[in-house]
Structures are given as structure tokens and as C-alpha cells.
Amino acid sequence: MKEIESKTSAKIITNTFVRIFLIFSLLITIIVSGIVAFTSLQIRKSEGAALLNSVQTAATNGQVNWDEFKLDSEKDEKTTFVRLTSPSGQREESQGTTNFLKSRKSWGNFSLLRDDIFLYSSKTSKNGTKAELWLNINVVVKSMIRAILVIIAVMIFLFFLALILIQKAARTISQPLTDIVVATDGKDVKQVPVSKNPLEVHQLSQSFNRLLNRLNQKIENEQQFVSDASHELRTPVAAIRGHVNLLKRRWHEHPEIVDESLSYIDEESMRMKVLIENLLTISRGNHLEMKKERINLSKFTDKVVSEIQLALRQKINFDIQTDLFVSMDKMALYKIIIIFLENAGKYSPSNSEITINITLENHQVDFQVADEGIGVPEEEKDNIFERFYRIDKSRSSEIPGTGLGLAIAKEYAQLNDAKVFVSNNSPKGSTFHLLMESIEN
């Protein structure tokens, strides 16, 4: 298969201009030449008609004196021919007419003799005298040729002048694109240059920069994710290795430490298992397959609450009588509710209460989990759904969990076209929201 040649925008613009200019020049040449030829021919026809009238008038008055007409000029005697035919058939003609009629080549009303072109016309008077004229129209042809030559000369001049200007303009247009290509050849591209003109390139550059910002942000997030994951895994691994070394050195002398160390190893390994599972969930991200189905949110929440209540120290208040239906992946909805409730349990006093509310407004269901805990500062609300983010970093080791729960909830919500956010719970605590589209009962 023949490979298509790649062309720069400057070359495409130049080639397009050349084609348009040539077509335009051809049309101009044809139109102007046609106008010149038509005008000149009409003038010659008028001259011929006047000559025929003069000859007929003279013939009516008697013998024609050819010397009285302009046929006696050296050029006209050779190139313009007249013949008169009386009603009786008698003919009179200008000098050379007989030889002309014998030597000419005819095409309709046009005749050709050597390099001369003649146009035939005739007129019959009232008394029956017929006057015939073979009018030389070389002047018409020469006028048309001169017009064509002038047009070609002007067009050639304009072509090269316009070509220089077009190439300069094309380079000006394509230079910003070239700058973008050069800028993106580097290994660490943060931004591409943004030109003010042309507008399309300006918009393209801005789009590239927005894309680069998102890509760079994603790369930074992934790098931070790997760094945070490594840090989170390093702690339980170090603890497990420490207890293993302790057992190797001292379990003979102090067998009582075996149960304690094994219990700690079991606890840390379970923490690692949960962390790894959460990391896998986060890493799969958009690759997770969601199967949306019609769910009675009220009954579904009641079932989840009954399962998790024993695992939480706080009392969960939930009493929704109205059946509200949403379209969600059942596993994702279950995970989000569990994460919200577990998060409320971690950051709330054990003697406090957790309240679940479900409201419907503008065809949207707002699932709310409100706690009476430490709350979320206003400047932290945009960050708490990020991976490994904790509000009170000084107590992060005291609060159980991996720091990935809310990030997973956000991931599941986005995969189901839902939204999670947090607001203040008056007078104390936080309210976590899951906003979903409602469907008919």
C-alpha cells in the first residue's frame, strides 16, 4: 500500500492557494479576453455594416466608384473584400476578391486566408442588389491576444507577490504548531507555548496544557500513591519482622512472649491483608465492572445497619418508612454505606449516636450518615476523599484503618454516576452524603 506523504500546514496552505489562484487566473483570462473579443468584434461589425450601406447606396445611384471607399487603403485592399450582385446577376467586386474567394478556407461565416481571418456578412437592398462583405477581424484577434498577454503578465507578477505573502502568512500560522511539536519532544513536558493567534492554535494549546496538567497531576498522584502505599506497608512489615526476630532470639528463654507476638503478627498481617485489598480496589479503579440494578434503598439500608450494628459501639438511628428506589451496583452501594458507618464509628465518641437520613429532592436521593465526632474543618473537606488522607495526622496510628476507605467510596460512587461529599452536622460532627438519581417506585 502506497504511503501517503505527510505535508506541513504551511505547504497545504501554499498548495491550496496555488490551485485557487490558477483557477481564478484562468477564469479572469477567459472572461476578460471574451469581453475584449466581443467588444472589438462588435466595433468591426459596425464598421462593416456602415461600409455595406455605403456600397449599396452607391450601387443604387449608378456605377460604384471603389476609389471613394476606404477599400483603396493598402491594408483594406488586401484584407477586406466586397462584392455586389445586381438583380440581373451582374457582379462587381473590390480588388482581389476573386482570388480571395478561390484561395480561402471557409468555416461557416468565417474564412481563413494565410494569417488573416475574415467574417462574412451580407445585405440585400430594396431594389434587389445584394452586397457581400468579408471583413478582416485580425484586429479583434490581436486585441484578444494582447489582452491575454497583459493578463498573464499581471497574473504572474501578482502570483509571485501573493506567493511570498502567503508563504509568510502560512509560516506565521504553522509556527505555533511547530513550537508545540518542539516543546513536546522533551522528556519532562509541563506546558506547551500558547500563542495569541491564530485562535484555533491558541485554543489547541490551552487544551494541550489542560491535558498535560491532568496527566502530570495523575502521574504525581500515582507516585504519591505508590509512596504512601509503601509507607503504609512498611510499618506492619517492620513490626512483623521485629516480632519474628524477637521470637527467634528469646522464645526459648521466655516462652510467654510467643502468644503475644503471634497475636500481634496476626493482627498486623490482617491489617496488611485489608490494606492490600483496598489498594487493589483503588488500583483497579475504572476497570471495575458495575452492574446497576433497581434497589429499594430504605430496605437495603435497614439490612446493612442490622449487620454492622454489633461491630460499632455507637447506636445507629435509622427509621425511614418511605420506600425510595435507586439504580446502583449492589456491592458498590453496600461498600459505600459500610465505609460511611465505619468512618463515623472511628471518629465519634463511643457514647454518641450515628444517624442515617434519606431525603428526596429534584429526583435525587440524598443518603446521609451523620455523626457527633470531631468534624471536618472547612479547608479539609476537599481532601478527605483522597487516598491515605487523615485529618488528625498525630493520631493516625491510634485510629484503626488504612486511610483508603473514603477514597474507595468516592471511586465506587463515580463508577455509578453518583457523588459523595461531606457537610457539617450541627451542632457537632460531620454528615457524609451519597447523592444518587432516583427512579420510579
N, C-alpha and C positions, 0 to 999 in steps of 0.2 A: 504494500500500500504506500502510495506516494505521500511523503511527509509534507504537511502544509507549512509554508515558510512563515515565520513569525515576523511581524512588522511593528515598528515603533509607532506611537500615536502621531508623531511628527511626520513620519513617512506616509501614513494613511491620510492625514490631512492634506499633505502636499499632492499626493496622487489623486485624491478626490478633487482638489482644486484644478489640477491639470485637465482632468476629464471634463469638468464643468466648463472650464474656460474654452477648451477646444470646441465643445458643443455650442457654446454661446457665440464664439467667433464664427463658426460655420453658419449659424443662423443669421448673424448680423451681415455676413458677406452675401448670403443668398438674398436677404431682404433688401439691403442697400443696392446691390447690383441689379436686382429686379426693378427697383424703383427708378434707378438711373436709366436702365434699358427701356423701360416703359415710357418714361418722360421723353427721352431722346427720340424714340420711335414715333411718338405722337407728334412731336415737332416736325419730324421728317415727313410724316403723313400729311400734315397741314401744308407743308411746302409743296408736296406732290399734288395735293388737291388744288392748290392755287395755280400750279403750273398747268394742270389738266384744264381748268376753267379758262385760262388764258389761251391755250391752244384751240379749244373748242370755239371760243369767241372769235378768234382769228379765222378759223376754218369757216365759220358761218358768214363772215364778211367777204370771203373770197380766198385767194391764194395765200397760203401760210408763208410768212417770211420768217424762216427759222432764225435768222440773224437778230430778230427783235427780242428773242428769248435768251435766257441765261444759258441755253444749251451751247452757246458759242464759246463759253469758257473752256480752257484746255481740259480741266478736270471733268466738267459736265459732258463735254462731247465724247469723252472716253467712257464715262461711267454711268451716265443717265440717258435712257433711251425712250423715245416717244414715237408712237405710230398712230396715224389717223386712217380710219376706214370709212369711206362715204357710203351712203345708202346704195349706190350703184356698184359698190365693191372696189372702187379705186382706192389705192393706198398711197399715203405719203408718210415718210418717217425721217427721223433725225439721222445724222451721220453715224454710221457703224451699227445701226440697229439690225440690219440683215445679217451681218457677220456675228453679231451677238446672239441672235436667235438660233443660228446654226451651231454655235460653239458652246452654248450654255448647258448646264445640267440643272434640271428642274426638280423641286420637291414642293408640290402644291403651289402656293403663291410666292415661293422663294426660288431664286435662281442663283447659281454659283458660276462665276467666270474667273478662272485663275484665283486671285486672292480677294476678289470683290464679291459681295453679297448684295442681291437686288430683291426688292419687294415689288410684286406686281399689283397694279390697281387699274381699273378701267371705269369709263363713264360714257354713257350714250346721251347725246343731246336730243332735243325735241324734234329736230329735223332728221334724226336717224344717224347722225355722224358719231362714230364710236372712237373715243380717244383712249389709248392704252399707254401706260407708263410703267417702266421698270426703274424703280427708284433705288439709287445706291444708298445702302444703310451701313456702310463701313464706319461712318461717324458714330453710329449707335454702338456698334461692336467695340470700337476703340474707346468710347466713353465708358462702357461697361468694364473693359479690361483695365482702364486707368483707375476706375473706382475700386476694382478688386485689388489692384496692386497697392493703392493707397491704404485700403482697409487692412491688407495683410501686413504692410509696413507698420501701421499704427498698432495693430494687434500684437505683432512681435515685440515692439517696444513695451507695450503695456503688459505683455506676458512676462517678460523678464523682470520688469519693475515689480509687478504683483507677486511673482515667484519669490523674489528676495524678501518682500514684506510678509508673505505667507509663511515662508520658512522661518523667519524670525519670530512671527507670532506663534507658529507651531512649536518651536523650541521653548518659547516662554510658557506655553500651555503644558508641554510634556516635562519641563524641568522639575516641577514639584513632584511628579511621579517618579522621575529618576532619583530625586533626593530621597524619596521614601524607600526605593529599592536599595540605595546605598546604605541608608540608615538601618535597614532590616538585615543587612549582611553581617552585622556584628553578632557576637555571641550573647552579649547581655544587653538586650534592647529594652529600654524603659519607655521611650516615647519616640514618635516619628515627627519630623518637622511639619508644621502646619502653615500653609501659605494662605494669604487672604484671597487670592484669585488664581484660577477660576473657582467659582462657588462649589462646583461638583467635587473638585480636588480638595478644597477646604473641608467639605463635609466628609469626604472619604478619609482624610487624615484624622479628623476628630473621631470618626467611627473606629479607625485602627487604634487610636490611643485609648479609647474606651475598652476595646477588646484586649489590648495589651495590659491595661490596668486590671481587668478582671483576671486575665491569665496570670499576671505577676502576683496578684492577690491570692489566687488559688494555689500557686506554687509556694508562696510564703505560708499559706495555711497548711498545706501538706507537709512542708518542712517543720512547721511548728507542731503539727500533729504527730509526726514521727518523733520529734524531740520530746514532746510531752508523754507520748506513749512509752518511750524508752525510760524516761524518768519514773513514770508510774510503775513500770515493770521492775525497775532496778531495786526499788525498796523491798517488795516481797521476796525477790530472788536473793537479795543480800541477807534478809532476815532468815530465810530458809537455809542458806549456806552457813550462816552463823550457828544456827541450832544443830545442823548436821556436824559441823566441826566440833561443837561442844559435846555432842553425843560420842563422837569418835574418841575424844580425849578423856572424858570423865564418866562415861556411863558405868564403867566397872566400879569406880570408887563411890559414885553417887547414883545408884540406880533410880532414886526417886525423881531425878530430872527427866527420865525417859518419857513418862506420861505427859509432863508439862511441855516438853519440846515437841513431842509428836502432836499434841493438841494445837500448839502454835503453828507447826508446819502444816497441819491440816487446814487451819483457819486461813493461813496465808496462801496456800495452794488454791483454796476455794475462791479467795479474793482474786487470784490470778486468773482462774477459770472464768469468773464473771467479767473481769476486765477484758480478757481476750475475746470473749463472746461479744461484748459491747464494741470492741474495736473492729471485729469482723462485720458487725451490723453497720457501723459507721462507714467502713471502707467499701462495703457493697453499695451503699447509697442508692443511686438511681437504678442500679441493676436489680434491686428487689422487685419482685412481681407482686402487684397489688390486685386482689380480686374483690372489687366492690360488690356489696350486696345490701339489700334493704334490711336495716336493723332498727328494732324498737329500742331507742336509746334509754328510755326510762327503765324498762325491764332488764336490759343488758347491764346498766349501771348498778342496779339493785343486786344482780348476781355477782358482779365483781366486788362490790362492797362486802357482801357476805363472805367472800373468800378471803379478803385481805384484813378484815376487821381484827381477827385474832392476832395478826402479826404486828399490829400497831398498838401503841399504848394510848393514843388519843381516841376519843369517841368520834365516830363519823355520823353526822346528822344528814340524813337523806330521806326525804318524803315527798316524792313527786307523783301526783295522781294522774296527770295528763300524759297520754302516750304521744311521744314525739318520734318521728322516724327520720333517719339519715341514711345516706349511701356512703358506706365506708368499708374498708377491708377489716374484717372482724378481728384478726390478730393484731393489726396496727392500732385499732381503737382500744383493744384490751391493754396493749403495752402503754399507750399514752395515759390512760386512766390510772394504771398501776404506778407509772412514773410520777404523775402528779400527786397521788396519795402518799407514796413513799417519800417524796421530797418534802411534802407538808409534815410528815411524821418526823423526819430528821431535824427540821429546823423549828419545831414547835415544842413548847413545854409538854411534859407527859400528862399534865392535868388539864390541858387545854382541849378544845374541840376543833374538828375539821368539818366544814360544811360544804355540801355539794348542792349547787343550784343549776337548773337547766331552764333557759328562757328562749322564747321565740320572738324574733322581730325582723321584719322585712325579709321573710323567707329564709332567715338564717338562724340556726340553733347555736346558742352560746352555752357551752358546757363549762361550768366554773367550779374550781376547787379552792376554797378559802381557808386559810389557816390563821393562827394567832401567834405566829412566830416572830422572828427578828425583822422580817420585812426586807424589801429590796430597795436600796437607795435609787433615786431617780436616774443618776448617772450610770448606774449599773444595769438598768433594765434591758438595754440593747445587747448586753454581753452575756447574760446568764444562760442563753441558749447556745453558747459556743462550747467547744469541746474542752474538757478539763477545767472549766471556769468555776471558781468558788468565790463567794462574796467575802467571807471571813477566812482569808488565807492562813491566819495564825492558828485557826482551829481545824484546818483541813485534815490533819492526821487524826483528830478526835472524832470527826463526823464520818460515819461509815459511807462507803460508796466509791465510785470510780470517777465521778465528775463528768460522766458521759450521759447520764440519764436524760436531762433536758435537751441535749443535742440530738439524742435518738428520737425523742418526742417530736422535735422540730422536723427531723428527717421524715418520719412517718407521716406527719401532718402534710408536708409539702407533696409527698407522693400521692396523697389522697385529695389534693386540691383544697386542703384546709389550712387554717392559720392558728398559730399559738402565740400568745403574748401574756404579759403579766401586768397587773394593776395593784394599787394599794387596797388593803382591806381595812376599812375604818372600824374601830379606832387603832387597831394594831394588826400587823401581819401582811400577808400578800394573798392575792387572788390570781390563780393561773387559769387562763381561758383557752378553750379549744373551739374555734369558730368553724362551723360546717354548714353546708347548704341543706335546707330542709326539703323533704319530699312529702308528697301527699300521703295521708293515712291509708 
